[in-house]
Amino acid sequence: MLLFIVGGDLVGGKNRLFGRNDNVVGEVAGQKVELNDYNAALEQAKQAFVTQQQRQPDDQAMGYLRDQAWNQTLYKLAFQPEWEKLGLTVSDDELVDMVQGDNVAPGIRQAFTDKATGQFDKARLIDYLKNLDKLPPENQAAWRNFEANLPAERLANKYNALLKNSVYVTTAEAKRFNDNQNTKATVKYLFVPYGSISDSAVKVTDAQLQAYLDKNASKYKVEAGRSIEYVTVPVVASKEDSTNVNASMAELATQFASAPVDSLFVAANSEQPYNKNFRSPADLPEQLRKQLPLAQGKIYGPYAEAGTSTLFKVTGVGTGKEPAARASHILIKAEGTTPEAKATAKAKAQDILNKIKGGADFAALARQFGTDGTKDQGGDLGWFGKGRMVPEFEKAIFGASGPGLLPNLVETSFGYHVIKVTAAPTKQTYQVAEVKKTITPSEATYDAANTRANELRAKITDLASFRAELAKDKTLQKQEAKNLDANASAVNGLQNAREVVRWAFGHGPNGTTAKVGDVSDVFTVGDQFVIAALADERAKGTATVANMRPELSALVRNEEKAKTIMGKLPKTGSLEEMASKYGPTAQVGTAPDVILGQGSLANVGFEPLAVGKAFALKPGQHSAAIQGEQGVIVVEPVSLTPPAATADLKAVRTQLVQQRVQQQDGKIYEAIKSHANVQDNRAKFF
């Protein structure tokens, strides 16, 4: 809860005169939160971040800090009245105890804990306090601000402790819980899945959807949200950009070849630091593996790959302690653990080995018969060092005198291997200096992407034309983001897209507002240009049919399917007779060890209503048809195993108390928040 605690005069007292509404970022429990006060809390959180992380927060971290400052504000204003109602106070003696007594506040304890020993250094704390007036003004102010937070921290702890200590579990509750978790049954069932009826065969109306929503309104409480459709025009390095970088790298290659000190050359010209270690072929870049053996002093490259261009210079050749090799294999696994299954697998592997000896292509047979992830690469395992494979496999590879097909099968815990050594074991190692540069988009490439985005935007007038234009251009892909939160900083995988979200909520650049159907101007988000269209808006409160149509349609459709299935399903007879009369989509099965408190049926899924019905019946008696989660179910208990008698329920009661206490902090916070009539208008400003 410390994340939500603030103290001091964060948002002013009750008699504070607030500014105009255009400087109000929200309202909590009838008290307005002014922009200046919120900014002060945000700055405090930012400074704490800088102190702890030793860096300035980036955009993602700032989003987190804004939420933290808001939650702190909300916590203080929403909880303060509750503390006052109970007459909770913090005495001066308590505050002294929290600063330098026996019960030092967690924040202070953390700040004065020796990182080497993990022990709290109280002497250092006392010394700090004695010399506080000699510290820089900003340090003194930070301490006083921290000290001002302590009363709220203690009040919150007292309040939560009162509620947590009120948690109680009766003996009857403990017995019921114990019985539910330990009563088992074998249940026979008839199951007709909803999927047995095509969705297209069931039509649902808006009236049905609205009726379902009204009936279940409490399940569909939502926060304000916006749904957008958007397209990105990425700024990606062109072939010309790659060519230009490779050309400059080719010039560097000449200089690199004659550089007197390779480490200094790398430091001056590469985006990657110099690595002086000797590496076996197993640890070399793939471009160099293809050139083995490497020559000392030779320049390799430049190679363009994955958005980078790289030069390599072999600065040393040595001999390592362990060998490396390259091999391919075809793994044949046994279909079981019996001797017969192993014999069958071995015979199959031997047949493949014989075919390869007779001239068949190893890679082709690996793709046809291989049973592991290497089959698509023709069985190629690449280079690997000793110690990376199972012992039997390594013994065969590193015992080979040279490349070629091994004459015998190799058995390991995985199965039988047909092995081909493609590069003989070697202890040769290489010291390689690398000059690496990222292939970045040029200004011309950036301008071209910008022009394309703006030309596309010029053709669009509304949501309909947005969709039409994207349908014409197959190189562009429309994406959707449903029910964005007003304070979201990302849109799906599009990071740092805060301005897009603010536009969707009516706080666009230069005061522009957006309504459903509107299209944004071109946003620059990282290395992409983004055009968004506002597809839907959702108000805080109960969701609407329009907002929840797909989900509601599926639920109502299942209700209609249930009526159809129940109408066709016979009411009498055994489960087998009922299924036979219904048709082939009715399944009869038996679920063993069904637990009352878990609510699941094997091979059906989570069906708490059906499980509950089964435990209410006598063996041999079947229920009426039940509208379940996955389909319509009829259950019939076969046998019931009651729980063993428990003389002492103390352990069960303790377990339940602990579970409920652990949930209290979150439940207390949400309960107080829900009654505080919170209005969050931060999207107007951030």
C-alpha positions as CSV (number, residue, x, y, z in Angstrom):
1,M,0.0,0.0,0.0
2,L,3.0,2.3,0.3
3,L,2.7,3.1,-3.4
4,F,-0.6,4.8,-2.6
5,I,0.5,6.7,0.5
6,V,1.2,10.4,0.5
7,G,1.4,12.9,3.4
8,G,1.8,16.6,3.9
9,D,-0.4,19.1,2.1
10,L,-0.4,17.3,-1.2
11,V,-3.7,18.6,-2.5
12,G,-4.5,21.3,0.0
13,G,-6.8,21.4,3.0
14,K,-10.6,21.3,3.0
15,N,-10.9,25.1,2.9
16,R,-8.5,25.5,0.0
17,L,-9.8,27.8,-2.8
18,F,-9.4,26.0,-6.0
19,G,-8.6,27.4,-9.4
20,R,-10.7,27.3,-12.5
21,N,-11.9,24.0,-13.9
22,D,-9.4,24.2,-16.8
23,N,-6.7,23.8,-14.2
24,V,-8.4,20.8,-12.4
25,V,-7.0,17.4,-13.2
26,G,-9.7,15.5,-11.3
27,E,-12.0,15.1,-8.4
28,V,-12.0,12.7,-5.5
29,A,-14.6,12.4,-2.7
30,G,-15.9,15.9,-3.7
31,Q,-12.5,17.6,-3.5
32,K,-10.9,18.9,-6.7
33,V,-7.3,18.2,-7.5
34,E,-5.6,21.1,-9.1
35,L,-3.0,20.8,-11.8
36,N,-0.3,22.5,-9.7
37,D,-0.7,20.2,-6.8
38,Y,-0.7,17.1,-9.0
39,N,2.4,18.3,-10.8
40,A,4.1,18.8,-7.4
41,A,3.2,15.1,-6.5
42,L,4.5,14.0,-9.9
43,E,7.7,15.9,-9.5
44,Q,8.2,14.3,-6.1
45,A,7.7,10.9,-7.6
46,K,10.1,11.7,-10.4
47,Q,12.9,12.8,-8.1
48,A,12.5,9.6,-6.1
49,F,12.8,7.7,-9.3
50,V,16.0,9.6,-10.3
51,T,17.5,8.9,-6.8
52,Q,16.8,5.2,-6.9
53,Q,17.5,4.5,-10.6
54,Q,20.3,7.0,-11.2
55,R,18.7,8.1,-14.5
56,Q,15.9,10.3,-15.8
57,P,12.6,8.5,-16.5
58,D,11.8,7.7,-20.1
59,D,8.3,8.0,-21.6
60,Q,7.2,4.6,-20.3
61,A,8.5,5.3,-16.8
62,M,6.8,8.8,-16.8
63,G,3.5,7.0,-17.5
64,Y,4.0,4.8,-14.5
65,L,5.0,7.8,-12.4
66,R,1.9,9.8,-13.4
67,D,-0.3,6.8,-12.3
68,Q,1.6,6.6,-9.1
69,A,1.1,10.3,-8.3
70,W,-2.6,10.0,-9.1
71,N,-3.1,6.9,-7.0
72,Q,-1.3,8.7,-4.1
73,T,-3.6,11.6,-4.5
74,L,-6.7,9.4,-4.7
75,Y,-5.6,7.4,-1.7
76,K,-5.1,10.5,0.5
77,L,-8.4,12.2,-0.4
78,A,-10.6,9.1,-0.4
79,F,-9.2,7.6,2.8
80,Q,-8.8,10.8,4.9
81,P,-12.5,11.0,5.7
82,E,-12.6,7.3,6.8
83,W,-9.6,7.9,9.2
84,E,-11.4,11.0,10.6
85,K,-14.7,9.1,11.1
86,L,-12.8,6.6,13.3
87,G,-10.9,9.2,15.2
88,L,-7.5,7.7,14.2
89,T,-4.6,9.9,15.0
90,V,-0.8,9.7,15.2
91,S,1.0,11.0,18.3
92,D,4.3,12.8,18.4
93,D,5.8,9.8,20.2
94,E,4.7,7.5,17.4
95,L,6.4,9.8,14.8
96,V,9.6,9.8,16.8
97,D,9.4,6.0,17.0
98,M,9.0,5.8,13.2
99,V,12.0,8.0,12.6
100,Q,14.6,6.8,15.1
101,G,12.9,4.4,17.6
102,D,12.3,0.7,17.6
103,N,9.8,0.7,14.8
104,V,11.5,2.7,12.1
105,A,9.4,3.4,9.0
106,P,10.2,0.9,6.1
107,G,11.3,3.8,3.8
108,I,13.8,5.0,6.3
109,R,15.0,1.5,7.1
110,Q,15.6,0.8,3.4
111,A,17.5,4.1,2.9
112,F,19.9,3.4,5.8
113,T,20.4,-0.3,5.2
114,D,24.0,-1.3,4.4
115,K,23.9,-2.9,0.9
116,A,26.9,-5.1,1.6
117,T,25.6,-6.6,4.8
118,G,21.8,-6.1,4.4
119,Q,21.7,-4.7,8.0
120,F,19.9,-1.5,9.1
121,D,22.5,1.0,10.2
122,K,20.8,3.0,12.9
123,A,23.9,4.9,13.9
124,R,24.2,6.3,10.4
125,L,20.6,7.4,10.5
126,I,21.2,9.3,13.8
127,D,24.3,10.9,12.4
128,Y,22.4,12.0,9.3
129,L,19.7,13.6,11.4
130,K,22.2,15.4,13.6
131,N,23.8,16.9,10.5
132,L,20.7,17.6,8.6
133,D,21.0,21.3,8.9
134,K,24.4,21.2,7.2
135,L,23.1,19.4,4.1
136,P,22.2,21.2,0.9
137,P,18.7,22.8,0.9
138,E,17.3,20.3,-1.6
139,N,18.3,17.4,0.7
140,Q,16.7,19.1,3.7
141,A,13.5,19.8,1.8
142,A,13.4,16.2,0.6
143,W,13.7,14.9,4.2
144,R,11.0,17.2,5.5
145,N,8.7,16.2,2.7
146,F,9.4,12.5,3.5
147,E,8.8,13.1,7.2
148,A,5.5,14.9,6.4
149,N,4.3,11.7,4.7
150,L,4.8,9.6,7.8
151,P,1.4,10.4,9.6
152,A,-0.5,9.2,6.5
153,E,1.5,6.1,6.3
154,R,0.8,5.2,10.0
155,L,-2.9,6.1,9.7
156,A,-3.2,3.8,6.6
157,N,-1.5,1.0,8.5
158,K,-3.8,1.4,11.5
159,Y,-6.9,1.6,9.3
160,N,-6.0,-1.5,7.3
161,A,-5.0,-3.4,10.5
162,L,-8.4,-2.7,12.0
163,L,-10.2,-4.2,9.0
164,K,-7.8,-7.1,8.6
165,N,-8.1,-8.0,12.3
166,S,-11.9,-8.2,11.8
167,V,-11.5,-11.2,9.5
168,Y,-13.1,-14.2,11.0
169,V,-14.0,-17.7,9.8
170,T,-16.5,-19.8,11.7
171,T,-16.2,-23.5,12.3
172,A,-19.2,-24.1,10.0
173,E,-17.4,-22.2,7.2
174,A,-14.2,-24.2,7.7
175,K,-16.1,-27.5,7.7
176,R,-18.0,-26.6,4.5
177,F,-14.7,-25.6,2.8
178,N,-13.0,-28.8,3.9
179,D,-16.0,-30.9,2.7
180,N,-16.1,-29.1,-0.7
181,Q,-12.4,-29.7,-1.3
182,N,-12.4,-33.3,-0.2
183,T,-15.7,-34.7,-1.3
184,K,-15.2,-36.7,-4.6
185,A,-17.6,-38.3,-7.0
186,T,-17.5,-40.3,-10.2
187,V,-20.0,-38.6,-12.5
188,K,-21.6,-39.9,-15.7
189,Y,-22.7,-37.2,-18.1
190,L,-24.4,-36.5,-21.4
191,F,-22.9,-33.5,-23.1
192,V,-24.1,-31.7,-26.2
193,P,-21.6,-28.9,-27.0
194,Y,-22.9,-25.5,-28.3
195,G,-20.5,-25.9,-31.1
196,S,-22.6,-28.7,-32.5
197,I,-25.0,-26.0,-33.8
198,S,-23.6,-23.6,-36.4
199,D,-23.5,-19.9,-35.3
200,S,-25.1,-18.9,-38.6
201,A,-28.2,-21.0,-37.7
202,V,-28.9,-18.8,-34.7
203,K,-29.9,-15.2,-35.2
204,V,-29.9,-12.8,-32.3
205,T,-31.6,-9.4,-32.2
206,D,-30.6,-6.2,-30.6
207,A,-33.6,-6.5,-28.3
208,Q,-32.3,-9.9,-27.1
209,L,-28.8,-8.4,-26.5
210,Q,-30.2,-5.4,-24.6
211,A,-32.4,-7.7,-22.5
212,Y,-29.4,-9.9,-21.6
213,L,-27.3,-6.8,-20.8
214,D,-30.0,-5.3,-18.5
215,K,-30.4,-8.6,-16.7
216,N,-26.6,-8.8,-16.1
217,A,-25.8,-5.1,-15.8
218,S,-23.6,-5.6,-12.7
219,K,-21.2,-7.7,-14.6
220,Y,-20.6,-5.0,-17.2
221,K,-19.5,-2.0,-15.3
222,V,-16.8,-0.2,-17.4
223,E,-14.5,2.8,-17.4
224,A,-14.6,5.3,-20.2
225,G,-12.9,4.0,-23.3
226,R,-12.2,4.7,-26.9
227,S,-11.8,2.3,-29.8
228,I,-9.7,3.3,-32.8
229,E,-8.6,1.9,-36.1
230,Y,-5.2,3.0,-37.3
231,V,-2.5,2.5,-39.8
232,T,1.3,2.9,-39.5
233,V,3.7,4.0,-42.2
234,P,7.1,2.8,-40.9
235,V,10.3,4.6,-41.6
236,V,12.5,1.7,-42.7
237,A,16.0,1.9,-44.1
238,S,15.9,1.6,-47.9
239,K,18.2,-0.4,-50.2
240,E,20.0,2.8,-51.0
241,D,20.5,3.4,-47.2
242,S,22.0,0.0,-46.9
243,T,24.1,0.5,-49.9
244,N,25.5,3.8,-48.6
245,V,26.3,2.3,-45.2
246,N,28.0,-0.7,-46.8
247,A,30.0,1.7,-49.1
248,S,31.3,3.6,-46.1
249,M,32.1,0.3,-44.3
250,A,34.1,-0.8,-47.4
251,E,36.2,2.4,-47.0
252,L,36.6,1.5,-43.3
253,A,37.7,-2.0,-44.3
254,T,40.8,-0.6,-46.0
255,Q,41.7,1.5,-42.9
256,F,40.9,-1.4,-40.6
257,A,43.3,-3.7,-42.4
258,S,46.3,-1.4,-41.6
259,A,45.1,-0.1,-38.2
260,P,48.0,-0.3,-35.7
261,V,45.8,-0.8,-32.7
262,D,42.6,-2.8,-33.5
263,S,40.9,-2.1,-30.1
264,L,41.3,1.6,-30.6
265,F,40.0,1.4,-34.1
266,V,36.9,-0.5,-32.9
267,A,36.3,2.0,-30.1
268,A,36.4,4.9,-32.6
269,N,34.3,3.4,-35.4
270,S,32.0,0.7,-34.0
271,E,28.7,0.8,-32.1
272,Q,29.7,-2.4,-30.3
273,P,32.7,-2.5,-27.8
274,Y,35.8,-4.5,-28.6
275,N,35.8,-8.1,-27.5
276,K,39.3,-9.5,-26.9
277,N,38.2,-13.1,-26.0
278,F,39.2,-16.1,-28.2
279,R,36.1,-17.9,-29.5
280,S,35.6,-21.4,-30.9
281,P,33.6,-21.8,-34.2
282,A,30.6,-22.6,-32.0
283,D,30.6,-19.0,-30.7
284,L,31.5,-17.2,-33.9
285,P,29.0,-15.2,-36.1
286,E,27.5,-17.4,-38.9
287,Q,29.1,-15.2,-41.6
288,L,32.5,-16.2,-40.3
289,R,31.6,-19.9,-39.8
290,K,31.0,-20.1,-43.5
291,Q,34.6,-18.9,-44.1
292,L,36.4,-21.4,-41.8
293,P,39.3,-21.7,-41.4
294,L,39.9,-18.0,-40.9
295,A,43.2,-16.3,-41.7
296,Q,44.9,-14.0,-39.1
297,G,44.9,-10.4,-40.2
298,K,42.3,-10.8,-42.9
299,I,39.2,-8.6,-43.2
300,Y,35.9,-10.3,-43.7
301,G,32.8,-8.3,-44.8
302,P,31.1,-6.0,-44.7
303,Y,28.0,-8.1,-44.1
304,A,24.5,-6.6,-44.0
305,E,22.1,-8.4,-41.7
306,A,19.2,-7.6,-39.4
307,G,19.6,-3.8,-39.9
308,T,23.3,-3.7,-39.3
309,S,26.5,-3.8,-41.3
310,T,29.5,-5.5,-39.8
311,L,33.3,-5.8,-40.6
312,F,35.4,-8.6,-39.0
313,K,39.1,-8.7,-38.6
314,V,40.9,-11.8,-37.3
315,T,43.4,-10.5,-34.8
316,G,44.5,-13.8,-33.3
317,V,44.4,-17.5,-33.8
318,G,44.8,-19.9,-30.9
319,T,44.0,-23.4,-29.5
320,G,41.2,-23.8,-27.0
321,K,40.8,-26.3,-24.2
322,E,37.6,-28.0,-25.6
323,P,36.8,-28.9,-29.2
324,A,33.9,-27.7,-31.3
325,A,32.2,-29.6,-34.2
326,R,29.3,-29.4,-36.6
327,A,26.9,-32.2,-37.3
328,S,23.5,-33.2,-38.6
329,H,21.3,-35.9,-37.3
330,I,18.0,-37.8,-37.9
331,L,16.3,-38.6,-34.6
332,I,13.9,-41.6,-34.4
333,K,11.9,-41.7,-31.2
334,A,10.3,-44.8,-29.8
335,E,6.5,-44.8,-29.6
336,G,6.5,-46.0,-26.1
337,T,8.8,-47.5,-23.4
338,T,8.3,-51.2,-24.1
339,P,11.1,-53.3,-25.6
340,E,8.9,-53.8,-28.7
341,A,8.6,-50.0,-29.2
342,K,12.3,-49.5,-28.9
343,A,13.0,-52.3,-31.3
344,T,10.7,-50.8,-33.9
345,A,12.3,-47.4,-33.6
346,K,15.8,-48.9,-33.9
347,A,14.8,-50.9,-37.0
348,K,13.4,-47.8,-38.6
349,A,16.6,-45.8,-37.8
350,Q,18.8,-48.6,-39.2
351,D,16.8,-48.7,-42.4
352,I,17.3,-44.9,-42.9
353,L,21.1,-45.3,-42.2
354,N,21.3,-48.1,-44.8
355,K,19.5,-46.0,-47.4
356,I,22.0,-43.1,-46.8
357,K,24.9,-45.5,-47.1
358,G,23.4,-46.6,-50.4
359,G,23.4,-43.0,-51.7
360,A,20.1,-41.5,-50.5
361,D,20.2,-37.8,-49.6
362,F,20.7,-37.2,-45.8
363,A,18.9,-33.9,-45.7
364,A,15.9,-35.2,-47.6
365,L,15.5,-38.2,-45.3
366,A,15.9,-35.9,-42.3
367,R,13.0,-33.7,-43.5
368,Q,10.9,-36.8,-44.2
369,F,11.6,-38.9,-41.0
370,G,13.2,-36.5,-38.4
371,T,11.2,-36.1,-35.2
372,D,12.7,-33.0,-33.6
373,G,13.1,-29.3,-34.4
374,T,16.0,-29.8,-36.8
375,K,14.1,-31.7,-39.4
376,D,13.2,-28.6,-41.3
377,Q,16.9,-27.7,-41.6
378,G,17.7,-31.1,-43.0
379,G,18.8,-32.3,-39.5
380,D,21.5,-29.6,-39.2
381,L,22.5,-28.9,-35.6
382,G,25.0,-26.2,-36.5
383,W,28.3,-25.8,-34.6
384,F,28.4,-26.7,-30.9
385,G,31.0,-27.0,-28.2
386,K,31.7,-29.9,-26.0
387,G,29.3,-30.1,-23.0
388,R,26.3,-28.9,-24.9
389,M,24.9,-32.3,-26.0
390,V,24.1,-35.5,-24.1
391,P,27.2,-37.7,-23.3
392,E,26.5,-40.5,-25.8
393,F,25.9,-38.1,-28.6
394,E,29.1,-36.1,-27.8
395,K,31.2,-39.2,-27.5
396,A,30.3,-40.2,-31.1
397,I,30.8,-36.8,-32.6
398,F,34.0,-35.8,-30.9
399,G,35.4,-39.3,-31.4
400,A,35.1,-39.0,-35.1
401,S,38.4,-38.6,-37.0
402,G,36.9,-36.4,-39.7
403,P,33.7,-35.4,-41.5
404,G,31.3,-37.9,-42.8
405,L,28.4,-40.3,-42.0
406,L,28.9,-42.3,-38.8
407,P,28.7,-46.0,-39.6
408,N,26.5,-47.0,-36.6
409,L,23.4,-45.7,-34.9
410,V,23.9,-43.8,-31.6
411,E,21.3,-44.4,-28.8
412,T,20.6,-41.7,-26.3
413,S,17.7,-41.0,-23.9
414,F,15.9,-39.2,-26.8
415,G,16.0,-42.2,-29.1
416,Y,18.1,-43.4,-32.0
417,H,20.3,-41.0,-34.0
418,V,21.6,-41.3,-37.6
419,I,24.6,-38.8,-37.5
420,K,26.6,-37.1,-40.1
421,V,29.7,-35.0,-39.0
422,T,29.7,-32.0,-41.3
423,A,32.8,-30.3,-39.8
424,A,35.5,-32.2,-38.0
425,P,36.1,-31.5,-34.3
426,T,38.6,-28.7,-33.8
427,K,40.2,-26.8,-30.9
428,Q,41.0,-23.9,-33.1
429,T,39.9,-20.5,-31.6
430,Y,39.9,-17.0,-33.0
431,Q,40.2,-13.5,-31.7
432,V,37.9,-11.3,-33.8
433,A,37.6,-7.6,-33.8
434,E,34.2,-6.3,-35.0
435,V,33.2,-2.9,-36.5
436,K,29.3,-2.8,-36.4
437,K,27.1,0.1,-37.6
438,T,23.3,0.2,-37.7
439,I,21.7,0.8,-41.1
440,T,19.5,3.7,-40.2
441,P,17.0,5.5,-42.5
442,S,18.4,8.5,-44.3
443,E,16.7,11.9,-44.3
444,A,15.5,11.2,-47.8
445,T,13.9,7.9,-46.6
446,Y,12.3,9.7,-43.6
447,D,10.9,12.4,-45.9
448,A,9.5,9.7,-48.3
449,A,7.7,8.0,-45.6
450,N,6.3,11.3,-44.3
451,T,5.2,12.2,-47.7
452,R,3.4,8.9,-48.2
453,A,1.6,9.2,-44.9
454,N,0.5,12.8,-45.6
455,E,-0.7,11.8,-49.2
456,L,-2.7,9.0,-47.7
457,R,-4.2,11.3,-45.1
458,A,-5.2,13.8,-47.8
459,K,-7.4,11.2,-49.5
460,I,-9.3,10.5,-46.2
461,T,-12.3,12.4,-45.0
462,D,-13.9,10.1,-42.4
463,L,-13.9,6.5,-41.0
464,A,-15.5,5.1,-44.1
465,S,-13.0,6.6,-46.5
466,F,-10.2,5.5,-44.1
467,R,-11.3,1.9,-44.5
468,A,-11.8,2.2,-48.2
469,E,-8.3,3.7,-48.9
470,L,-6.6,1.0,-46.8
471,A,-8.6,-1.7,-48.6
472,K,-7.1,-0.4,-51.9
473,D,-3.5,-0.5,-50.7
474,K,-2.4,-4.1,-49.8
475,T,0.9,-2.8,-48.5
476,L,-0.8,-1.1,-45.6
477,Q,-2.5,-3.0,-42.8
478,K,-5.4,-1.6,-40.8
479,Q,-5.1,-2.3,-37.0
480,E,-7.6,-2.0,-34.2
481,A,-7.3,-1.0,-30.5
482,K,-10.5,-1.7,-28.5
483,N,-11.5,0.4,-25.4
484,L,-8.3,2.3,-24.8
485,D,-8.0,3.7,-21.3
486,A,-7.8,7.5,-21.1
487,N,-4.4,7.3,-19.5
488,A,-2.9,4.6,-21.7
489,S,0.5,5.4,-23.1
490,A,0.7,2.5,-25.6
491,V,-1.7,1.4,-28.4
492,N,-1.3,-2.4,-28.7
493,G,2.4,-2.8,-29.5
494,L,2.8,0.9,-30.5
495,Q,4.8,2.4,-27.6
496,N,4.9,6.1,-26.6
497,A,1.6,6.7,-28.4
498,R,0.2,9.0,-25.7
499,E,-0.7,11.7,-28.2
500,V,-2.8,9.3,-30.2
501,V,-4.8,8.3,-27.1
502,R,-5.3,12.0,-26.0
503,W,-6.6,12.7,-29.5
504,A,-9.1,9.9,-29.2
505,F,-10.4,11.3,-25.9
506,G,-10.9,14.8,-27.4
507,H,-7.6,16.4,-26.4
508,G,-5.8,16.6,-29.7
509,P,-3.1,19.0,-30.8
510,N,-4.0,22.7,-30.8
511,G,-7.2,22.0,-28.9
512,T,-8.7,19.8,-31.6
513,T,-11.5,17.4,-30.5
514,A,-12.6,14.1,-32.1
515,K,-16.0,12.5,-32.4
516,V,-16.8,9.0,-33.7
517,G,-16.0,8.8,-37.4
518,D,-13.2,11.4,-37.3
519,V,-9.7,10.8,-38.6
520,S,-6.6,12.3,-37.0
521,D,-3.8,14.2,-38.6
522,V,-0.5,12.3,-39.0
523,F,1.2,11.5,-35.7
524,T,4.9,10.8,-35.4
525,V,5.4,7.9,-33.0
526,G,8.9,6.7,-32.7
527,D,10.0,5.6,-36.2
528,Q,6.5,5.4,-37.6
529,F,3.9,7.8,-38.9
530,V,0.4,7.0,-37.6
531,I,-3.1,7.9,-38.8
532,A,-6.0,7.0,-36.5
533,A,-9.7,6.9,-36.9
534,L,-12.1,7.0,-33.9
535,A,-14.4,4.0,-34.4
536,D,-16.3,4.0,-31.1
537,E,-16.5,5.6,-27.7
538,R,-17.6,4.1,-24.4
539,A,-18.8,6.2,-21.4
540,K,-18.1,5.2,-17.8
541,G,-20.9,3.1,-16.3
542,T,-22.6,0.1,-17.8
543,A,-21.4,-1.1,-21.2
544,T,-23.7,-0.7,-24.2
545,V,-24.7,-3.3,-26.7
546,A,-22.6,-1.5,-29.3
547,N,-19.5,-1.7,-27.1
548,M,-20.0,-5.4,-26.2
549,R,-21.8,-6.8,-29.3
550,P,-19.4,-9.7,-30.1
551,E,-19.3,-10.9,-26.5
552,L,-23.0,-10.5,-25.9
553,S,-23.9,-12.1,-29.2
554,A,-21.9,-15.2,-28.2
555,L,-23.6,-15.5,-24.8
556,V,-27.1,-14.9,-26.1
557,R,-26.5,-17.2,-29.1
558,N,-25.5,-20.0,-26.6
559,E,-28.7,-19.3,-24.6
560,E,-30.7,-19.9,-27.8
561,K,-28.7,-23.0,-28.7
562,A,-29.4,-24.3,-25.2
563,K,-33.2,-23.9,-25.8
564,T,-32.9,-25.7,-29.1
565,I,-30.9,-28.6,-27.6
566,M,-33.1,-28.9,-24.5
567,G,-36.2,-29.0,-26.7
568,K,-34.9,-31.9,-28.8
569,L,-33.3,-33.8,-25.9
570,P,-35.5,-36.6,-24.5
571,K,-36.5,-36.2,-20.9
572,T,-36.5,-39.9,-19.9
573,G,-34.5,-43.0,-20.4
574,S,-30.8,-43.8,-19.6
575,L,-28.2,-41.3,-20.7
576,E,-27.2,-43.6,-23.6
577,E,-30.8,-43.9,-24.7
578,M,-31.2,-40.1,-24.6
579,A,-28.0,-39.6,-26.6
580,S,-29.0,-42.1,-29.2
581,K,-32.4,-40.4,-29.7
582,Y,-30.8,-37.0,-29.9
583,G,-28.1,-37.8,-32.4
584,P,-24.4,-38.3,-32.9
585,T,-23.4,-34.9,-31.4
586,A,-24.6,-36.0,-28.0
587,Q,-21.6,-37.4,-26.1
588,V,-21.8,-39.8,-23.1
589,G,-18.8,-40.0,-20.8
590,T,-17.6,-40.6,-17.2
591,A,-15.6,-38.2,-15.2
592,P,-13.7,-39.7,-12.2
593,D,-12.6,-37.9,-9.1
594,V,-14.9,-34.9,-9.6
595,I,-14.3,-32.4,-6.7
596,L,-17.3,-30.4,-5.5
597,G,-15.2,-27.3,-4.7
598,Q,-13.5,-27.2,-8.1
599,G,-16.5,-27.4,-10.4
600,S,-14.8,-29.1,-13.4
601,L,-15.7,-32.2,-15.4
602,A,-13.0,-34.1,-17.2
603,N,-13.2,-33.8,-21.0
604,V,-16.0,-31.1,-20.7
605,G,-14.4,-28.2,-18.8
606,F,-15.5,-25.8,-16.0
607,E,-19.1,-26.5,-15.3
608,P,-19.8,-25.5,-11.7
609,L,-23.6,-25.7,-12.0
610,A,-23.6,-29.2,-13.4
611,V,-21.1,-30.4,-10.8
612,G,-23.2,-28.9,-8.0
613,K,-26.3,-30.7,-9.4
614,A,-24.4,-34.0,-9.5
615,F,-23.5,-33.8,-5.8
616,A,-27.2,-33.1,-4.9
617,L,-28.4,-36.4,-6.5
618,K,-28.3,-40.0,-5.5
619,P,-26.2,-42.5,-7.4
620,G,-28.2,-43.7,-10.5
621,Q,-30.4,-40.6,-10.5
622,H,-29.9,-38.2,-13.4
623,S,-30.6,-34.5,-13.5
624,A,-32.7,-32.5,-15.9
625,A,-30.9,-30.9,-18.8
626,I,-28.6,-28.1,-17.6
627,Q,-27.6,-25.0,-19.5
628,G,-23.8,-25.0,-18.9
629,E,-20.8,-23.0,-19.8
630,Q,-19.7,-25.2,-22.8
631,G,-23.0,-26.8,-23.7
632,V,-26.1,-28.6,-22.4
633,I,-25.3,-31.3,-19.8
634,V,-27.2,-34.0,-18.0
635,V,-25.3,-35.5,-15.0
636,E,-25.7,-38.7,-13.1
637,P,-23.6,-39.6,-10.1
638,V,-22.2,-43.1,-10.1
639,S,-20.5,-43.1,-6.7
640,L,-19.8,-40.6,-4.0
641,T,-16.7,-40.6,-1.7
642,P,-17.3,-38.4,1.4
643,P,-14.3,-36.6,3.0
644,A,-12.5,-38.2,5.9
645,A,-13.6,-37.1,9.3
646,T,-11.6,-34.1,10.5
647,A,-11.6,-33.7,14.3
648,D,-9.6,-30.5,14.3
649,L,-10.6,-27.8,11.8
650,K,-8.1,-25.3,13.3
651,A,-5.7,-25.6,10.4
652,V,-8.5,-25.1,7.8
653,R,-9.7,-22.0,9.6
654,T,-6.2,-20.6,9.8
655,Q,-5.7,-21.2,6.0
656,L,-9.0,-19.4,5.2
657,V,-8.2,-16.5,7.5
658,Q,-4.8,-16.1,5.8
659,Q,-6.4,-16.2,2.4
660,R,-8.9,-13.5,3.2
661,V,-6.4,-11.3,5.0
662,Q,-4.1,-11.4,1.9
663,Q,-7.0,-10.1,-0.2
664,Q,-7.9,-7.3,2.2
665,D,-5.6,-4.5,1.0
666,G,-6.8,-4.6,-2.5
667,K,-10.5,-5.0,-1.5
668,I,-10.3,-2.1,1.0
669,Y,-8.7,0.2,-1.6
670,E,-11.3,-0.7,-4.3
671,A,-14.2,-0.4,-1.9
672,I,-13.2,3.1,-0.7
673,K,-12.3,4.1,-4.3
674,S,-15.7,3.0,-5.6
675,H,-17.5,5.3,-3.1
676,A,-15.2,8.3,-3.8
677,N,-16.9,9.3,-7.1
678,V,-13.5,9.6,-8.8
679,Q,-13.2,11.8,-11.8
680,D,-9.9,11.5,-13.7
681,N,-9.3,14.3,-16.2
682,R,-5.5,13.9,-16.6
683,A,-5.9,13.2,-20.3
684,K,-6.6,16.9,-20.7
685,F,-3.1,17.7,-19.7
686,F,-0.9,14.7,-20.2
